[in-house]
Amino acid sequence: MTNVPSSRRGVARYFGAAALCILTTLGTLPLRELLDVANIVMIFLLTVFATAVWLGRGPAVLAAFLGVLFFDFFFVPPHLSLAVADAQYLVTFTVMLAVGLITSQLAARLSERIEESQSREQNTRVLYQFARDLGGALTVDRVAQITQGFLDKIEIDVTVLVADTRGDGSSFHEFGSHHLHDMEKGFARTAYQQRTIIETDTLVGMGVAIVFLPLLTSTETQGVLALAPRTDDAEIVRVRLPLLEAVASLVAIALERFVFAESAKSSELEVAAERLRSSILSSLSHDLRTPLTSLVGLADALVQRQPPLPEGAAETAGIIRDQARAMHHLLSNLLEMARLQAGSITLNKEWQPLEEIVGSSRRLLTVVLANRRLDIQIPRDLPLVYFDAVLMERVLCNLLENAAKFSPAGAKIQVLAHTRDELLVVAVDNEGRGFASDRIDRVFDLFARGEYEPALSGTGMGLAICKAIVEAHGGTIVAANHPGGACVQFTLPLGTPPPAIEEEGSS
């Protein structure tokens, strides 16, 4: 639709209003001697009303003036003259004109409201169909095709610009038949970054986009719609801007759906991969622990044999035993980590003193701690704590073993405990080089190593297991360096022990 046809239609409506008044006059003239003047006035008012409904406000105003003029010229004595013999007809003319104008205004307003309502209903219907089509789109290219098909009806070309993964609006992936120039891309970046509609100067007839609508969603801006009119009528885009904004909103929702679907698919793949990895670790650990246990027993029997084996053979048997024990410990950690990550572990928590698990951990690591000076500082009035003794013993064993591994022979290792803000704080402190400063933030990651020396034995699972167990108890764990060594500290919530248990512990 262009400006010339629109102006012609406007002129045609005014000619239509004049024609209606002429027809009314011609149809009423034969009845001039039969009808009262008041009835003829009503016929002209009916013509004004019909003109307002059919042709609009402006033609109705013209009909009101023409009605007064024709009524005066043809129906008020003297006939065929604008002169008025009776001054009372002036009141009739005034009332007729006023009623005609008011009636035309009310009728035209009602007609406009009806048209607006019908237009909104039509827009709602087509937008519903558009949204349904977008719901079945599986690719961004298909979304662009559906959008273009929708806008073809109003002679508008569209290019869907989808922001790249960086999301800064510096570059877009273009979908559509119209390739944007650098100037248009600049406008698109502005619309994306400012999250607002950008309208350019009228460059119609050149295939240049003149309106850029950001694709806004509740989370972020997905991209931009670049709209270009196919004709030289720029107003075709701006007049339909509310409809186009609704189109942009629906396109943005469709693109956001793709993002959510991709994220869900990615998460599903990660969960499946993690589940498979845990299953493999668990299966391997179970399958290898039995032969390793037998290997440790057989090697130990060779070392303890009477009469003893030759010196070389006994030394080899001892090495086999130690390596088998190390592998058994590794598999135990793998199995424990698999269980923790799979979420299949059940905490067997009870109210119990910390001293017991510290003592049992010390006894289990007698060989490992043989060349270290262990200093345990636990207050005698430390309250009972609600935890799983087996798992917490694993935490302390791993921390003590880690401290012994990364400290020189004869170094001091401290186990410190105290309460703070309804928390039990336990720290394992050791002398030595400490954690590598560039790795200290990752020492609790699975298979991460906290030392500089790659030759040290271990897989980097000990601290990861400690973190998983402590967090399962609702606590936290951190690592830090200090002058002359390193420290790993974890916390557990204290809670309130039952009174009966308190009395038992104090007796």
N, C-alpha and C positions, 0 to 999 in steps of 0.2 A: 504494500500500500504506500502511495506517494502523496506529496502535498497537493498536487494538481487535482487528482480525483477527489480528495477529501474536501477541497474548497468547492468543487463542483457539486458535491453532494449537499454542502451547506446552502449553496444558492438554490438548489432544486427544492430544498425544504421550504424556503421562503416563497418560491413560486407556487408550491403546493398549498401553502396557507392562503395565498391570494386566490388561488383557484377554488378552494373550499368556500371562501367568502362569496365569490362570484356565483358559484353554484347555489349557495344558500339564498342569495338575493334573487336569482332567476327562478328558483323553486318556490319562493315565497310571494313574488309579485302577483301571480294569479289569485292569491288568497288575500290580497291587500284589502279588498272590500268586505271580505267575510270574517277576518280575524281582527280581534282587538289589538291595539298597538302593543299592549303589555305582552300578549302572546308572541308577537313577532320578535320582541326584545328577547324573550326566552329562547326562541329558535337561534338567534345570533349568539347568545351566550353558550348554547349547546355546541355551536360550531367552534367557538373559542376553546371550549373544554376538549372537544375531540382533537383539535389541532395540537393542544398541549400534550395530550396523551400520545398521539401518533408521531408528531414532528418535533416536539421539544419546546423549550421555554421561549427562545427568540421568535420563531414563527408564530407562537401563540400570542405574543405581544403585538405582532403585526396584525394578526387576525382581530385582536380587540380594537385596534384603531380603525381598521378597514370596516369592521362591523358597525362602529359608530358612524363612520362616514357614509356607508351605503344606507344605513337605516335613516339617517337624516336626509339623504338625497332622494331616496325612492319612497319612503313611507311617512315622512313628516310633511304636512302641508306648509308651504306650497311645494308640490312634488317637482322633482327634477331640478331642485334648487337647494343650495345650502342655507338659504335664509330660513329663519324660524319665526313663524307667525305667533306662536304662543310661547312666552318665556318659560312656562313650566316644563317644556321639553328639554330646556337646558339642564334641569335637575335629572331628567331621565337619561340624557347623554352622559352626565357625570357619573351617575350611579352605574349605568351600563358599562362605562369604561372602567370604573373602579372594580366592579364585580368581575368584569372580564379579565383584568390584570391579576386580581387576587386568585381567581379560579385557575388562570393559566399557570401562575406560580405554583399553586398547590398541586395541580395535576402534573405539571412537569417534574416537580420534586418527587412525587409519588412514582412517576414513570422512571425517573433516574434511580430511585431506590430499588425498584423492581429489576431494572437492568443490572445494577450492581450486585443484587442478590443472585440473579441468574448467572452473572459472570463469575462470582465467587463459587457458586455451585459447580459451574463448568470447570473452573480451575481446580477445585477439589477433586472432581471426578478424574480429570486427566492426570493430576499429580498422584492420585491413588494408583492409577494404572502404571504411571512411570515408576513409582516406588515398587510396585509388584514386579515389574520387569527388572529393575535393579536388583531385587532380592534374588533373582535367578542367575545373575551374572557371576561368573567364576574367575574372570580376569579383569584387569584394569582396562585393557583394550576393548573388551565387551562393554564395560561401563561407558567408555567414550562413544562407542557406536550407538548405544541406547540413548545417550544424551543428545547426540547429533540427530538421531531419528526423531526425537521429541521436538527439538528446536527447528527442524526442517519446516514444520507447519507454520512458523512465524518468520521464516526466511532469515534465520540467524545461524551463522557458523560458530562452532565452539571448538576450542582446544583445551583438553584436560591436562593440566600441569601437575604432576605428582612430585612432591619434594623427595630428594634422595635421602638416604639413611642418616646423613649428618644432620638434617633437619634445620639448617641455618638459612635456607632459602637461596643459597648461592647458585644452585643448579637444580634443574628439574628434568624429569622424564616426560616427554611430550607424547600425547596420544590424540590423534585427530588428523584431519586432512589438511589443515592450515598450519604451515611452518612459521613460527614466530621469528620476527627480526630482532636484532639486538635491542632496539628501542622498546619493543613490546616486552621483551624479557626483563628489561629494567623496570617497567611498570609492574610486571608480575611479581618481581622480587619485593618491590615496595608494598604491594598489597599483601603479600605473604608475611613480611616482617612486621608491618604495622597492624595486621589483622583488620583491615578496613577496605571498603570498596574504593577503587581508583577509576575515575572517569577521565579520559584524555580529551584533547581537542578533537573536533569533528574532522576526521580524515576518511570520510565515507567514499565509496566507489573505488577504493584502492585495496580492498581486502585486508585492511588493518584493523586489529582489535581495538575497540574504543572503551570497553568496560571490562574490569578485572575484579572478579568476585573471589575472596578467600574462602577456602573450604574449611569452615570452622567446625570443630567437634568439642565435646566436653573436656577432652584431654589435651589436644594440640591441633595445630593447623596442618591438614593433610596435603594441601596444595592450592591451586588457583584455577578458576575457570576464566578463560580469555574469550570474550564474545565479540564477534564482528558482524555487522549487518551486510546482507548481500546486495542491498540497494543503496541509493544515495540518501535515504531517509534515516538519519541517526536517531530520531526520536522513537523509532520502532523498538530500540533496545531500552531506552530510558523510560518510556511509558510503561513497559512491561517489567520494570525492575523488581517489583514485589514478587511476581511469579518467578523471575529468574533467581532471586534470592532463595526461594523455596527449592528450586531445582538444585542450586549449589548446596543447600543443606542436605538434601537427599543423596547427592553424589558424595558428599563428605562422609555421611554415615556408611555408605557402601564401601568406601575406601577404608574407613576405620574397621569395618568388619573383616576386611582382608588382613589388616594388621593384627587384630585379635586372633584370627584363625591361624595366622603364621606363628604367632607367639604361643598359642595353645599347642600347635603341632610340634614346635620346637621343644616345649616343656615336656610334652608326651614322649618325644624321642629321648630326651635327657633322662626322664624317669625310667623308661624302658632300658636304656643303656646302663643306668646305675643299678637297676634290679638284676640285669644280666651279669654285671660285674660282681655284685654281691653274691649271686648264686654260684658263679664260677669259683670265687674265693672260698665260699663255704664248702662247696663240693670238694675242691682240692684239699682244703684243710682237713676235712673229715677223712678223705681217702688216704692221706699221707701220714696222719698222726699215728695210726696203728702200726705201720711198718717202722716208723721212726722210733716209737716207743720200744719196739722189739730190738731195733738196732742199738739203742742206748743201753738196754738191758744186757744184750750179748757183749757189747764192748766193755761194759763195766764188769761183767763176769770174767772176761779175759784178763782185765787188769787185776782183779781180785783172786785170780786162779792160784791154787796151791797144788803142786809146787809152782812157783811163779814162772812166767814165760821168760825167755831170754830178754836182755835189756832192750834191744832194738825193737823186738816184737811188742813188749809191754808199752814202750813209748808210743808206738804206732797205734796200739789199741786205745791208749789214753787220748790221743789226738782224735781218733774216730769218735770216741765217747763225747768229747767236748764239742766237736762239730755237730754231732747228732743232737746234742742238747740245745745248741744254738739254733739249729734248724727247727727243732721242736718248739722252741720259744717263738721263733718267727711265725710258724704256722698258727700257734695259739693267738698271737696278735692279729694275724690275718682273719682268723675265725671270729675273734672278738669284734674287730672293726666291721666285718660284714654284718654281724648281728646288730651292732649299734646303728649302722647306716640304714639297715632294712627296717629299723623300728620294731623289731620283733622281741627285743629284750624286755623283760619284766623286772622292775625293781622290787627286791625283797627288803624293804626298809624297816628298821627297828630302832628304838631308842637305845643307844649304847655309847660307851666312852671312847674317845679318840685314842687313848693310850693303848687299847688292845690291838687295834690294827697297826699302830706304829710298831709295837713290839713284834707282832707276827711278821710284818714286812721286814723288820731287821733280821729276824731269824731266817727267813727265806733267802736273804741276800748275804748270808754270812761270808760266802766265798768271794762274792763281788766286792764287798766292803772290807775285806781283810786288810788291805793296805791303805785304808782311809781312816781318818779320825772322825768318828760320828758323834755329834753333840746334839742331844735331844733336850729341848726346853719346852715343856708343857706345864702350864700352871696346874697346881693340885686342885684348885676350885673350878676347873673348866667344866661347864655343864654338859649333860648328855646331849647327843646330836642324833637326828633322825636320818639314817642313811643305810644303804646296802653295804654290809661289811665286806663281802667278797669283791664287789666292784671297787669300793674305796681302797681296799688293800691293793688292788691292781694299780690304782692311781699312784699310791705311795711307792710301790715297788718300781713302777716305771720312772717316777721322778728321781728316786734314789739311784737307780741304775743309770739313768741319764747323767746325774751329777757325778757319779763315779767314773763314767766313761769319758767325760770331758773335763776331768781334773787330774793333776799329776799324782803320783804315788806319794803318800804321806800327807795329802791335802786334807783340809778340814771341811766336813759336810755338816751343816746344821739343819735340824728340823725344828721350826719355831711355830707356836700356836698361841693365839689370843682371840678375844672377842672384840667386836667393834660394830656398833649400830645394828644390833640384832643379827649379826653375822659371825660365823666362825671363820677365822683367817688362819690358813696353814701355809707356811713358806718353807721351801727346800732351797737352802743357800749353799753354794760350793765355791771353793777357791779354784782359780784357773783363768783361762783366756776369755771366757764368756762367750756369748753368742756373737756371730758375725753381725756387725751393725746394719748391713744391707739386707739381712735375712730375718731380723728379729720380729718383723711384723708377720712373717709367714711360717714361724717355727711350729705352729699348731696345725698347719695344713698337712694333708695326707702325703706321705713320702717326702716331706720337706726335711732338710738337714740343717742343723743350727751351727755347725762347725765349719771351719775353713778346710780341714783335712778330709779329702775324699776317701783316704785309706782306712778311716775308722769304720769298724763294723756297725751294722745297723741299717734299717730301712726307712727310718723317719716316720714310723707309725706310733711310737710310744707316746709322744705328746699329743698326737691327734686322738688317740684312744682316751687319754686323760681328759681332753677337752670335751669329747662326746659324753663321757661318764659324768663329769662335773655339771655340764649343762643339763643332763637328764635329771640331776638332783636339784635343778633350779639355781645353780651357782655360777660363778665366773672364774676364769683362769687367765693369768697374764704372765709374761716373761719380761725380764729386765736385766740389764747389766749394771754392775756397781764396781767401784775400784777394786781390782784384784779378783774378780769373779763374776758369777751370775746368780740369778734367783728366779725361781718359778713359784708363784703364789696363787692359791685358789681359795675361794670362799664358799661356804655352805650356809643356808638359812638356819638359824637356831630354832625358832619355834618355841612352843611351851610344852615341856614334857608333862605327862600325867602325874598327879601328885603321888600316886603309889610308887611310881618308878623313881621319883625324886627321893622318897624316903628310903627305898631300897638301896639307892646309890650312896646315900649319906650314912647308912648304918655301918 
